[in-house]
Amino acid sequence: MEFLLYPAAFNFPNILFIGLDVVFCAVLFSVKLTVLVSLANIAGIILTSMWIMHTIPSFKFKQIIYSLFAHIGLSILIVLVIFYLQE
């Protein structure tokens, strides 16, 4: 059950919800807002990870790094697709 709390790259529900959040903002609003939402999600991942690190001793710091790289990659991919579709 603790695994579901980990904001890690291989935690599919977390990546799915972040992706839907970014896509929702990208489709309805602008690329600038999408980038801001991405930064807010990254900050949320960091804060959640810090909280989990204090409450669950087995949590590993590398899971934060995996999660950040996964989210940054997903956000960049979505923004590039939006730029491509707007041309």
PDB file of N, CA, C and O in Angstrom:
ATOM      1  N   MET A   1       0.826  -1.205   0.000  1.00  0.00           N
ATOM      2  CA  MET A   1       0.000   0.000   0.000  1.00  0.00           C
ATOM      3  C   MET A   1       0.863   1.259   0.000  1.00  0.00           C
ATOM      4  O   MET A   1       0.490   2.275  -0.587  1.00  0.00           O
ATOM      5  N   GLU A   2       2.021   1.186   0.664  1.00  0.00           N
ATOM      6  CA  GLU A   2       2.889   2.352   0.688  1.00  0.00           C
ATOM      7  C   GLU A   2       3.360   2.734  -0.713  1.00  0.00           C
ATOM      8  O   GLU A   2       3.628   3.904  -0.988  1.00  0.00           O
ATOM      9  N   PHE A   3       3.458   1.736  -1.599  1.00  0.00           N
ATOM     10  CA  PHE A   3       3.939   1.994  -2.952  1.00  0.00           C
ATOM     11  C   PHE A   3       3.065   3.019  -3.673  1.00  0.00           C
ATOM     12  O   PHE A   3       3.567   3.802  -4.479  1.00  0.00           O
ATOM     13  N   LEU A   4       1.761   3.018  -3.389  1.00  0.00           N
ATOM     14  CA  LEU A   4       0.851   3.951  -4.049  1.00  0.00           C
ATOM     15  C   LEU A   4       1.117   5.392  -3.629  1.00  0.00           C
ATOM     16  O   LEU A   4       0.737   6.326  -4.334  1.00  0.00           O
ATOM     17  N   LEU A   5       1.767   5.574  -2.485  1.00  0.00           N
ATOM     18  CA  LEU A   5       2.061   6.926  -2.026  1.00  0.00           C
ATOM     19  C   LEU A   5       3.304   7.508  -2.682  1.00  0.00           C
ATOM     20  O   LEU A   5       3.500   8.723  -2.686  1.00  0.00           O
ATOM     21  N   TYR A   6       4.141   6.640  -3.237  1.00  0.00           N
ATOM     22  CA  TYR A   6       5.399   7.113  -3.792  1.00  0.00           C
ATOM     23  C   TYR A   6       5.164   7.888  -5.085  1.00  0.00           C
ATOM     24  O   TYR A   6       4.580   7.349  -6.025  1.00  0.00           O
ATOM     25  N   PRO A   7       5.605   9.132  -5.150  1.00  0.00           N
ATOM     26  CA  PRO A   7       5.506   9.878  -6.416  1.00  0.00           C
ATOM     27  C   PRO A   7       6.677   9.518  -7.320  1.00  0.00           C
ATOM     28  O   PRO A   7       7.500  10.373  -7.649  1.00  0.00           O
ATOM     29  N   ALA A   8       6.749   8.281  -7.713  1.00  0.00           N
ATOM     30  CA  ALA A   8       7.874   7.797  -8.512  1.00  0.00           C
ATOM     31  C   ALA A   8       7.488   7.691  -9.972  1.00  0.00           C
ATOM     32  O   ALA A   8       6.307   7.691 -10.321  1.00  0.00           O
ATOM     33  N   ALA A   9       8.504   7.601 -10.824  1.00  0.00           N
ATOM     34  CA  ALA A   9       8.256   7.556 -12.265  1.00  0.00           C
ATOM     35  C   ALA A   9       7.444   6.331 -12.652  1.00  0.00           C
ATOM     36  O   ALA A   9       6.671   6.379 -13.609  1.00  0.00           O
ATOM     37  N   PHE A  10       7.607   5.236 -11.925  1.00  0.00           N
ATOM     38  CA  PHE A  10       6.895   4.023 -12.289  1.00  0.00           C
ATOM     39  C   PHE A  10       5.559   3.901 -11.562  1.00  0.00           C
ATOM     40  O   PHE A  10       4.903   2.861 -11.625  1.00  0.00           O
ATOM     41  N   ASN A  11       5.162   4.964 -10.875  1.00  0.00           N
ATOM     42  CA  ASN A  11       3.844   4.974 -10.247  1.00  0.00           C
ATOM     43  C   ASN A  11       2.852   5.490 -11.289  1.00  0.00           C
ATOM     44  O   ASN A  11       2.681   6.699 -11.446  1.00  0.00           O
ATOM     45  N   PHE A  12       2.213   4.586 -11.985  1.00  0.00           N
ATOM     46  CA  PHE A  12       1.368   4.942 -13.133  1.00  0.00           C
ATOM     47  C   PHE A  12       0.231   5.906 -12.777  1.00  0.00           C
ATOM     48  O   PHE A  12       0.013   6.859 -13.525  1.00  0.00           O
ATOM     49  N   PRO A  13      -0.501   5.709 -11.680  1.00  0.00           N
ATOM     50  CA  PRO A  13      -1.597   6.648 -11.385  1.00  0.00           C
ATOM     51  C   PRO A  13      -1.115   8.087 -11.230  1.00  0.00           C
ATOM     52  O   PRO A  13      -1.783   9.019 -11.678  1.00  0.00           O
ATOM     53  N   ASN A  14       0.054   8.272 -10.592  1.00  0.00           N
ATOM     54  CA  ASN A  14       0.577   9.618 -10.404  1.00  0.00           C
ATOM     55  C   ASN A  14       0.905  10.274 -11.739  1.00  0.00           C
ATOM     56  O   ASN A  14       0.518  11.418 -11.978  1.00  0.00           O
ATOM     57  N   ILE A  15       1.609   9.566 -12.604  1.00  0.00           N
ATOM     58  CA  ILE A  15       1.975  10.109 -13.912  1.00  0.00           C
ATOM     59  C   ILE A  15       0.721  10.362 -14.753  1.00  0.00           C
ATOM     60  O   ILE A  15       0.653  11.358 -15.473  1.00  0.00           O
ATOM     61  N   LEU A  16      -0.264   9.477 -14.668  1.00  0.00           N
ATOM     62  CA  LEU A  16      -1.497   9.649 -15.425  1.00  0.00           C
ATOM     63  C   LEU A  16      -2.214  10.932 -15.020  1.00  0.00           C
ATOM     64  O   LEU A  16      -2.646  11.699 -15.881  1.00  0.00           O
ATOM     65  N   PHE A  17      -2.342  11.170 -13.718  1.00  0.00           N
ATOM     66  CA  PHE A  17      -3.050  12.366 -13.259  1.00  0.00           C
ATOM     67  C   PHE A  17      -2.279  13.633 -13.588  1.00  0.00           C
ATOM     68  O   PHE A  17      -2.880  14.641 -13.961  1.00  0.00           O
ATOM     69  N   ILE A  18      -0.958  13.600 -13.456  1.00  0.00           N
ATOM     70  CA  ILE A  18      -0.154  14.764 -13.825  1.00  0.00           C
ATOM     71  C   ILE A  18      -0.292  15.034 -15.322  1.00  0.00           C
ATOM     72  O   ILE A  18      -0.446  16.182 -15.739  1.00  0.00           O
ATOM     73  N   GLY A  19      -0.236  13.975 -16.126  1.00  0.00           N
ATOM     74  CA  GLY A  19      -0.380  14.133 -17.573  1.00  0.00           C
ATOM     75  C   GLY A  19      -1.737  14.714 -17.953  1.00  0.00           C
ATOM     76  O   GLY A  19      -1.823  15.596 -18.808  1.00  0.00           O
ATOM     77  N   LEU A  20      -2.789  14.223 -17.321  1.00  0.00           N
ATOM     78  CA  LEU A  20      -4.131  14.755 -17.609  1.00  0.00           C
ATOM     79  C   LEU A  20      -4.237  16.220 -17.200  1.00  0.00           C
ATOM     80  O   LEU A  20      -4.877  17.016 -17.888  1.00  0.00           O
ATOM     81  N   ASP A  21      -3.613  16.572 -16.088  1.00  0.00           N
ATOM     82  CA  ASP A  21      -3.609  17.958 -15.630  1.00  0.00           C
ATOM     83  C   ASP A  21      -2.939  18.861 -16.645  1.00  0.00           C
ATOM     84  O   ASP A  21      -3.464  19.919 -16.992  1.00  0.00           O
ATOM     85  N   VAL A  22      -1.770  18.438 -17.121  1.00  0.00           N
ATOM     86  CA  VAL A  22      -1.032  19.250 -18.091  1.00  0.00           C
ATOM     87  C   VAL A  22      -1.783  19.324 -19.419  1.00  0.00           C
ATOM     88  O   VAL A  22      -1.867  20.396 -20.019  1.00  0.00           O
ATOM     89  N   VAL A  23      -2.326  18.204 -19.883  1.00  0.00           N
ATOM     90  CA  VAL A  23      -3.074  18.196 -21.148  1.00  0.00           C
ATOM     91  C   VAL A  23      -4.308  19.091 -21.045  1.00  0.00           C
ATOM     92  O   VAL A  23      -4.615  19.833 -21.978  1.00  0.00           O
ATOM     93  N   PHE A  24      -5.011  19.025 -19.926  1.00  0.00           N
ATOM     94  CA  PHE A  24      -6.210  19.844 -19.716  1.00  0.00           C
ATOM     95  C   PHE A  24      -5.868  21.325 -19.846  1.00  0.00           C
ATOM     96  O   PHE A  24      -6.562  22.067 -20.542  1.00  0.00           O
ATOM     97  N   CYS A  25      -4.795  21.757 -19.174  1.00  0.00           N
ATOM     98  CA  CYS A  25      -4.399  23.167 -19.252  1.00  0.00           C
ATOM     99  C   CYS A  25      -3.910  23.530 -20.647  1.00  0.00           C
ATOM    100  O   CYS A  25      -4.167  24.634 -21.127  1.00  0.00           O
ATOM    101  N   ALA A  26      -3.210  22.612 -21.299  1.00  0.00           N
ATOM    102  CA  ALA A  26      -2.675  22.902 -22.626  1.00  0.00           C
ATOM    103  C   ALA A  26      -3.791  23.058 -23.653  1.00  0.00           C
ATOM    104  O   ALA A  26      -3.724  23.922 -24.526  1.00  0.00           O
ATOM    105  N   VAL A  27      -4.805  22.227 -23.544  1.00  0.00           N
ATOM    106  CA  VAL A  27      -5.893  22.276 -24.525  1.00  0.00           C
ATOM    107  C   VAL A  27      -6.791  23.489 -24.286  1.00  0.00           C
ATOM    108  O   VAL A  27      -7.199  24.161 -25.233  1.00  0.00           O
ATOM    109  N   LEU A  28      -7.094  23.763 -23.029  1.00  0.00           N
ATOM    110  CA  LEU A  28      -8.040  24.840 -22.740  1.00  0.00           C
ATOM    111  C   LEU A  28      -7.402  26.220 -22.660  1.00  0.00           C
ATOM    112  O   LEU A  28      -8.069  27.229 -22.887  1.00  0.00           O
ATOM    113  N   PHE A  29      -6.129  26.266 -22.342  1.00  0.00           N
ATOM    114  CA  PHE A  29      -5.508  27.568 -22.113  1.00  0.00           C
ATOM    115  C   PHE A  29      -4.307  27.752 -23.031  1.00  0.00           C
ATOM    116  O   PHE A  29      -4.423  27.543 -24.238  1.00  0.00           O
ATOM    117  N   SER A  30      -3.181  28.130 -22.498  1.00  0.00           N
ATOM    118  CA  SER A  30      -2.026  28.433 -23.346  1.00  0.00           C
ATOM    119  C   SER A  30      -0.811  27.624 -22.923  1.00  0.00           C
ATOM    120  O   SER A  30      -0.812  26.943 -21.897  1.00  0.00           O
ATOM    121  N   VAL A  31       0.214  27.719 -23.738  1.00  0.00           N
ATOM    122  CA  VAL A  31       1.453  27.005 -23.437  1.00  0.00           C
ATOM    123  C   VAL A  31       2.096  27.585 -22.178  1.00  0.00           C
ATOM    124  O   VAL A  31       2.664  26.842 -21.378  1.00  0.00           O
ATOM    125  N   LYS A  32       2.015  28.904 -21.994  1.00  0.00           N
ATOM    126  CA  LYS A  32       2.602  29.518 -20.801  1.00  0.00           C
ATOM    127  C   LYS A  32       1.952  28.967 -19.538  1.00  0.00           C
ATOM    128  O   LYS A  32       2.642  28.663 -18.565  1.00  0.00           O
ATOM    129  N   LEU A  33       0.648  28.840 -19.549  1.00  0.00           N
ATOM    130  CA  LEU A  33      -0.039  28.288 -18.383  1.00  0.00           C
ATOM    131  C   LEU A  33       0.323  26.821 -18.190  1.00  0.00           C
ATOM    132  O   LEU A  33       0.433  26.349 -17.058  1.00  0.00           O
ATOM    133  N   THR A  34       0.506  26.107 -19.281  1.00  0.00           N
ATOM    134  CA  THR A  34       0.912  24.701 -19.193  1.00  0.00           C
ATOM    135  C   THR A  34       2.273  24.574 -18.514  1.00  0.00           C
ATOM    136  O   THR A  34       2.478  23.688 -17.684  1.00  0.00           O
ATOM    137  N   VAL A  35       3.202  25.462 -18.869  1.00  0.00           N
ATOM    138  CA  VAL A  35       4.523  25.441 -18.236  1.00  0.00           C
ATOM    139  C   VAL A  35       4.395  25.766 -16.750  1.00  0.00           C
ATOM    140  O   VAL A  35       5.063  25.142 -15.925  1.00  0.00           O
ATOM    141  N   LEU A  36       3.547  26.733 -16.399  1.00  0.00           N
ATOM    142  CA  LEU A  36       3.343  27.073 -14.987  1.00  0.00           C
ATOM    143  C   LEU A  36       2.740  25.900 -14.218  1.00  0.00           C
ATOM    144  O   LEU A  36       3.143  25.620 -13.089  1.00  0.00           O
ATOM    145  N   VAL A  37       1.781  25.220 -14.826  1.00  0.00           N
ATOM    146  CA  VAL A  37       1.175  24.050 -14.185  1.00  0.00           C
ATOM    147  C   VAL A  37       2.223  22.951 -14.015  1.00  0.00           C
ATOM    148  O   VAL A  37       2.245  22.263 -12.994  1.00  0.00           O
ATOM    149  N   SER A  38       3.081  22.789 -15.004  1.00  0.00           N
ATOM    150  CA  SER A  38       4.150  21.795 -14.899  1.00  0.00           C
ATOM    151  C   SER A  38       5.076  22.112 -13.733  1.00  0.00           C
ATOM    152  O   SER A  38       5.447  21.219 -12.970  1.00  0.00           O
ATOM    153  N   LEU A  39       5.448  23.379 -13.593  1.00  0.00           N
ATOM    154  CA  LEU A  39       6.310  23.775 -12.475  1.00  0.00           C
ATOM    155  C   LEU A  39       5.611  23.563 -11.141  1.00  0.00           C
ATOM    156  O   LEU A  39       6.235  23.144 -10.165  1.00  0.00           O
ATOM    157  N   ALA A  40       4.305  23.854 -11.101  1.00  0.00           N
ATOM    158  CA  ALA A  40       3.548  23.626  -9.869  1.00  0.00           C
ATOM    159  C   ALA A  40       3.490  22.143  -9.530  1.00  0.00           C
ATOM    160  O   ALA A  40       3.589  21.763  -8.363  1.00  0.00           O
ATOM    161  N   ASN A  41       3.328  21.304 -10.551  1.00  0.00           N
ATOM    162  CA  ASN A  41       3.315  19.859 -10.310  1.00  0.00           C
ATOM    163  C   ASN A  41       4.673  19.362  -9.817  1.00  0.00           C
ATOM    164  O   ASN A  41       4.742  18.499  -8.942  1.00  0.00           O
ATOM    165  N   ILE A  42       5.743  19.903 -10.375  1.00  0.00           N
ATOM    166  CA  ILE A  42       7.086  19.524  -9.919  1.00  0.00           C
ATOM    167  C   ILE A  42       7.271  19.933  -8.458  1.00  0.00           C
ATOM    168  O   ILE A  42       7.805  19.165  -7.657  1.00  0.00           O
ATOM    169  N   ALA A  43       6.828  21.139  -8.115  1.00  0.00           N
ATOM    170  CA  ALA A  43       6.919  21.574  -6.719  1.00  0.00           C
ATOM    171  C   ALA A  43       6.085  20.662  -5.814  1.00  0.00           C
ATOM    172  O   ALA A  43       6.494  20.336  -4.700  1.00  0.00           O
ATOM    173  N   GLY A  44       4.925  20.260  -6.304  1.00  0.00           N
ATOM    174  CA  GLY A  44       4.085  19.342  -5.537  1.00  0.00           C
ATOM    175  C   GLY A  44       4.759  17.992  -5.331  1.00  0.00           C
ATOM    176  O   GLY A  44       4.661  17.402  -4.255  1.00  0.00           O
ATOM    177  N   ILE A  45       5.440  17.505  -6.359  1.00  0.00           N
ATOM    178  CA  ILE A  45       6.171  16.235  -6.240  1.00  0.00           C
ATOM    179  C   ILE A  45       7.258  16.364  -5.182  1.00  0.00           C
ATOM    180  O   ILE A  45       7.428  15.469  -4.355  1.00  0.00           O
ATOM    181  N   ILE A  46       7.994  17.474  -5.203  1.00  0.00           N
ATOM    182  CA  ILE A  46       9.074  17.664  -4.230  1.00  0.00           C
ATOM    183  C   ILE A  46       8.515  17.726  -2.814  1.00  0.00           C
ATOM    184  O   ILE A  46       9.037  17.065  -1.916  1.00  0.00           O
ATOM    185  N   LEU A  47       7.459  18.510  -2.603  1.00  0.00           N
ATOM    186  CA  LEU A  47       6.880  18.636  -1.260  1.00  0.00           C
ATOM    187  C   LEU A  47       6.317  17.310  -0.768  1.00  0.00           C
ATOM    188  O   LEU A  47       6.518  16.933   0.386  1.00  0.00           O
ATOM    189  N   THR A  48       5.607  16.602  -1.652  1.00  0.00           N
ATOM    190  CA  THR A  48       5.056  15.295  -1.274  1.00  0.00           C
ATOM    191  C   THR A  48       6.177  14.319  -0.941  1.00  0.00           C
ATOM    192  O   THR A  48       6.086  13.562   0.025  1.00  0.00           O
ATOM    193  N   SER A  49       7.229  14.343  -1.744  1.00  0.00           N
ATOM    194  CA  SER A  49       8.346  13.431  -1.519  1.00  0.00           C
ATOM    195  C   SER A  49       9.034  13.720  -0.197  1.00  0.00           C
ATOM    196  O   SER A  49       9.399  12.799   0.534  1.00  0.00           O
ATOM    197  N   MET A  50       9.212  15.001   0.111  1.00  0.00           N
ATOM    198  CA  MET A  50       9.844  15.352   1.384  1.00  0.00           C
ATOM    199  C   MET A  50       8.992  14.869   2.558  1.00  0.00           C
ATOM    200  O   MET A  50       9.519  14.362   3.548  1.00  0.00           O
ATOM    201  N   TRP A  51       7.684  15.029   2.440  1.00  0.00           N
ATOM    202  CA  TRP A  51       6.782  14.563   3.500  1.00  0.00           C
ATOM    203  C   TRP A  51       6.869  13.050   3.645  1.00  0.00           C
ATOM    204  O   TRP A  51       6.936  12.534   4.761  1.00  0.00           O
ATOM    205  N   ILE A  52       6.869  12.336   2.517  1.00  0.00           N
ATOM    206  CA  ILE A  52       6.938  10.870   2.560  1.00  0.00           C
ATOM    207  C   ILE A  52       8.282  10.419   3.134  1.00  0.00           C
ATOM    208  O   ILE A  52       8.340   9.433   3.869  1.00  0.00           O
ATOM    209  N   MET A  53       9.360  11.131   2.805  1.00  0.00           N
ATOM    210  CA  MET A  53      10.676  10.751   3.324  1.00  0.00           C
ATOM    211  C   MET A  53      10.709  10.836   4.848  1.00  0.00           C
ATOM    212  O   MET A  53      11.414  10.068   5.501  1.00  0.00           O
ATOM    213  N   HIS A  54       9.942  11.775   5.413  1.00  0.00           N
ATOM    214  CA  HIS A  54       9.904  11.905   6.869  1.00  0.00           C
ATOM    215  C   HIS A  54       8.986  10.876   7.511  1.00  0.00           C
ATOM    216  O   HIS A  54       9.180  10.516   8.672  1.00  0.00           O
ATOM    217  N   THR A  55       7.995  10.399   6.776  1.00  0.00           N
ATOM    218  CA  THR A  55       7.022   9.482   7.376  1.00  0.00           C
ATOM    219  C   THR A  55       7.287   8.012   7.054  1.00  0.00           C
ATOM    220  O   THR A  55       6.889   7.130   7.814  1.00  0.00           O
ATOM    221  N   ILE A  56       7.952   7.745   5.940  1.00  0.00           N
ATOM    222  CA  ILE A  56       8.228   6.355   5.543  1.00  0.00           C
ATOM    223  C   ILE A  56       9.739   6.182   5.427  1.00  0.00           C
ATOM    224  O   ILE A  56      10.344   6.686   4.481  1.00  0.00           O
ATOM    225  N   PRO A  57      10.349   5.487   6.360  1.00  0.00           N
ATOM    226  CA  PRO A  57      11.820   5.369   6.353  1.00  0.00           C
ATOM    227  C   PRO A  57      12.393   4.682   5.117  1.00  0.00           C
ATOM    228  O   PRO A  57      13.536   4.950   4.746  1.00  0.00           O
ATOM    229  N   SER A  58      11.633   3.807   4.476  1.00  0.00           N
ATOM    230  CA  SER A  58      12.174   3.055   3.341  1.00  0.00           C
ATOM    231  C   SER A  58      12.150   3.857   2.032  1.00  0.00           C
ATOM    232  O   SER A  58      12.608   3.368   0.999  1.00  0.00           O
ATOM    233  N   PHE A  59      11.625   5.070   2.074  1.00  0.00           N
ATOM    234  CA  PHE A  59      11.558   5.886   0.861  1.00  0.00           C
ATOM    235  C   PHE A  59      12.960   6.286   0.420  1.00  0.00           C
ATOM    236  O   PHE A  59      13.787   6.676   1.243  1.00  0.00           O
ATOM    237  N   LYS A  60      13.222   6.191  -0.862  1.00  0.00           N
ATOM    238  CA  LYS A  60      14.547   6.482  -1.410  1.00  0.00           C
ATOM    239  C   LYS A  60      14.543   7.825  -2.144  1.00  0.00           C
ATOM    240  O   LYS A  60      13.579   8.172  -2.826  1.00  0.00           O
ATOM    241  N   PHE A  61      15.632   8.564  -1.992  1.00  0.00           N
ATOM    242  CA  PHE A  61      15.746   9.869  -2.633  1.00  0.00           C
ATOM    243  C   PHE A  61      15.704   9.752  -4.149  1.00  0.00           C
ATOM    244  O   PHE A  61      15.226  10.663  -4.825  1.00  0.00           O
ATOM    245  N   LYS A  62      16.202   8.631  -4.700  1.00  0.00           N
ATOM    246  CA  LYS A  62      16.235   8.499  -6.159  1.00  0.00           C
ATOM    247  C   LYS A  62      14.828   8.461  -6.744  1.00  0.00           C
ATOM    248  O   LYS A  62      14.654   8.745  -7.929  1.00  0.00           O
ATOM    249  N   GLN A  63      13.822   8.117  -5.946  1.00  0.00           N
ATOM    250  CA  GLN A  63      12.456   8.116  -6.463  1.00  0.00           C
ATOM    251  C   GLN A  63      11.982   9.537  -6.772  1.00  0.00           C
ATOM    252  O   GLN A  63      11.184   9.744  -7.686  1.00  0.00           O
ATOM    253  N   ILE A  64      12.473  10.511  -6.012  1.00  0.00           N
ATOM    254  CA  ILE A  64      12.165  11.909  -6.331  1.00  0.00           C
ATOM    255  C   ILE A  64      12.752  12.257  -7.697  1.00  0.00           C
ATOM    256  O   ILE A  64      12.085  12.872  -8.528  1.00  0.00           O
ATOM    257  N   ILE A  65      14.001  11.859  -7.922  1.00  0.00           N
ATOM    258  CA  ILE A  65      14.674  12.174  -9.186  1.00  0.00           C
ATOM    259  C   ILE A  65      13.953  11.507 -10.354  1.00  0.00           C
ATOM    260  O   ILE A  65      13.733  12.139 -11.388  1.00  0.00           O
ATOM    261  N   TYR A  66      13.582  10.233 -10.199  1.00  0.00           N
ATOM    262  CA  TYR A  66      12.832   9.547 -11.259  1.00  0.00           C
ATOM    263  C   TYR A  66      11.536  10.274 -11.566  1.00  0.00           C
ATOM    264  O   TYR A  66      11.173  10.466 -12.726  1.00  0.00           O
ATOM    265  N   SER A  67      10.849  10.673 -10.517  1.00  0.00           N
ATOM    266  CA  SER A  67       9.563  11.337 -10.693  1.00  0.00           C
ATOM    267  C   SER A  67       9.726  12.676 -11.403  1.00  0.00           C
ATOM    268  O   SER A  67       8.942  13.015 -12.290  1.00  0.00           O
ATOM    269  N   LEU A  68      10.747  13.436 -11.010  1.00  0.00           N
ATOM    270  CA  LEU A  68      10.974  14.732 -11.648  1.00  0.00           C
ATOM    271  C   LEU A  68      11.317  14.576 -13.123  1.00  0.00           C
ATOM    272  O   LEU A  68      10.783  15.296 -13.966  1.00  0.00           O
ATOM    273  N   PHE A  69      12.215  13.629 -13.441  1.00  0.00           N
ATOM    274  CA  PHE A  69      12.571  13.419 -14.840  1.00  0.00           C
ATOM    275  C   PHE A  69      11.375  12.952 -15.657  1.00  0.00           C
ATOM    276  O   PHE A  69      11.192  13.381 -16.796  1.00  0.00           O
ATOM    277  N   ALA A  70      10.562  12.079 -15.082  1.00  0.00           N
ATOM    278  CA  ALA A  70       9.377  11.605 -15.801  1.00  0.00           C
ATOM    279  C   ALA A  70       8.416  12.744 -16.058  1.00  0.00           C
ATOM    280  O   ALA A  70       7.868  12.851 -17.156  1.00  0.00           O
ATOM    281  N   HIS A  71       8.199  13.596 -15.072  1.00  0.00           N
ATOM    282  CA  HIS A  71       7.249  14.686 -15.252  1.00  0.00           C
ATOM    283  C   HIS A  71       7.783  15.753 -16.194  1.00  0.00           C
ATOM    284  O   HIS A  71       7.043  16.266 -17.035  1.00  0.00           O
ATOM    285  N   ILE A  72       9.048  16.089 -16.062  1.00  0.00           N
ATOM    286  CA  ILE A  72       9.636  17.090 -16.959  1.00  0.00           C
ATOM    287  C   ILE A  72       9.583  16.590 -18.405  1.00  0.00           C
ATOM    288  O   ILE A  72       9.239  17.343 -19.316  1.00  0.00           O
ATOM    289  N   GLY A  73       9.925  15.317 -18.605  1.00  0.00           N
ATOM    290  CA  GLY A  73       9.862  14.751 -19.954  1.00  0.00           C
ATOM    291  C   GLY A  73       8.455  14.761 -20.510  1.00  0.00           C
ATOM    292  O   GLY A  73       8.245  15.097 -21.675  1.00  0.00           O
ATOM    293  N   LEU A  74       7.495  14.396 -19.687  1.00  0.00           N
ATOM    294  CA  LEU A  74       6.097  14.390 -20.120  1.00  0.00           C
ATOM    295  C   LEU A  74       5.632  15.799 -20.470  1.00  0.00           C
ATOM    296  O   LEU A  74       4.966  16.000 -21.485  1.00  0.00           O
ATOM    297  N   SER A  75       5.980  16.768 -19.637  1.00  0.00           N
ATOM    298  CA  SER A  75       5.571  18.149 -19.883  1.00  0.00           C
ATOM    299  C   SER A  75       6.190  18.697 -21.162  1.00  0.00           C
ATOM    300  O   SER A  75       5.508  19.354 -21.949  1.00  0.00           O
ATOM    301  N   ILE A  76       7.482  18.432 -21.375  1.00  0.00           N
ATOM    302  CA  ILE A  76       8.153  18.911 -22.584  1.00  0.00           C
ATOM    303  C   ILE A  76       7.526  18.276 -23.822  1.00  0.00           C
ATOM    304  O   ILE A  76       7.312  18.950 -24.830  1.00  0.00           O
ATOM    305  N   LEU A  77       7.238  16.995 -23.745  1.00  0.00           N
ATOM    306  CA  LEU A  77       6.618  16.309 -24.874  1.00  0.00           C
ATOM    307  C   LEU A  77       5.262  16.923 -25.215  1.00  0.00           C
ATOM    308  O   LEU A  77       4.961  17.161 -26.385  1.00  0.00           O
ATOM    309  N   ILE A  78       4.454  17.177 -24.202  1.00  0.00           N
ATOM    310  CA  ILE A  78       3.128  17.760 -24.434  1.00  0.00           C
ATOM    311  C   ILE A  78       3.239  19.162 -25.024  1.00  0.00           C
ATOM    312  O   ILE A  78       2.507  19.508 -25.952  1.00  0.00           O
ATOM    313  N   VAL A  79       4.156  19.973 -24.486  1.00  0.00           N
ATOM    314  CA  VAL A  79       4.331  21.336 -25.004  1.00  0.00           C
ATOM    315  C   VAL A  79       4.814  21.302 -26.455  1.00  0.00           C
ATOM    316  O   VAL A  79       4.359  22.103 -27.272  1.00  0.00           O
ATOM    317  N   LEU A  80       5.730  20.382 -26.788  1.00  0.00           N
ATOM    318  CA  LEU A  80       6.194  20.267 -28.172  1.00  0.00           C
ATOM    319  C   LEU A  80       5.058  19.855 -29.108  1.00  0.00           C
ATOM    320  O   LEU A  80       4.957  20.368 -30.223  1.00  0.00           O
ATOM    321  N   VAL A  81       4.216  18.946 -28.668  1.00  0.00           N
ATOM    322  CA  VAL A  81       3.067  18.537 -29.482  1.00  0.00           C
ATOM    323  C   VAL A  81       2.128  19.721 -29.703  1.00  0.00           C
ATOM    324  O   VAL A  81       1.601  19.897 -30.802  1.00  0.00           O
ATOM    325  N   ILE A  82       1.916  20.528 -28.674  1.00  0.00           N
ATOM    326  CA  ILE A  82       1.037  21.702 -28.819  1.00  0.00           C
ATOM    327  C   ILE A  82       1.617  22.683 -29.828  1.00  0.00           C
ATOM    328  O   ILE A  82       0.897  23.190 -30.689  1.00  0.00           O
ATOM    329  N   PHE A  83       2.933  22.957 -29.726  1.00  0.00           N
ATOM    330  CA  PHE A  83       3.573  23.851 -30.692  1.00  0.00           C
ATOM    331  C   PHE A  83       3.429  23.301 -32.113  1.00  0.00           C
ATOM    332  O   PHE A  83       3.159  24.054 -33.049  1.00  0.00           O
ATOM    333  N   TYR A  84       3.607  22.001 -32.269  1.00  0.00           N
ATOM    334  CA  TYR A  84       3.495  21.375 -33.584  1.00  0.00           C
ATOM    335  C   TYR A  84       2.077  21.508 -34.136  1.00  0.00           C
ATOM    336  O   TYR A  84       1.896  21.784 -35.322  1.00  0.00           O
ATOM    337  N   LEU A  85       1.077  21.316 -33.286  1.00  0.00           N
ATOM    338  CA  LEU A  85      -0.314  21.388 -33.741  1.00  0.00           C
ATOM    339  C   LEU A  85      -0.760  22.815 -34.038  1.00  0.00           C
ATOM    340  O   LEU A  85      -1.665  23.025 -34.845  1.00  0.00           O
ATOM    341  N   GLN A  86      -0.129  23.805 -33.388  1.00  0.00           N
ATOM    342  CA  GLN A  86      -0.515  25.195 -33.621  1.00  0.00           C
ATOM    343  C   GLN A  86       0.052  25.736 -34.927  1.00  0.00           C
ATOM    344  O   GLN A  86      -0.425  26.752 -35.434  1.00  0.00           O
ATOM    345  N   GLU A  87       1.060  25.073 -35.476  1.00  0.00           N
ATOM    346  CA  GLU A  87       1.666  25.566 -36.727  1.00  0.00           C
ATOM    347  C   GLU A  87       0.799  25.247 -37.929  1.00  0.00           C
ATOM    348  O   GLU A  87       1.157  25.587 -39.056  1.00  0.00           O
TER     349      GLU A  87
END
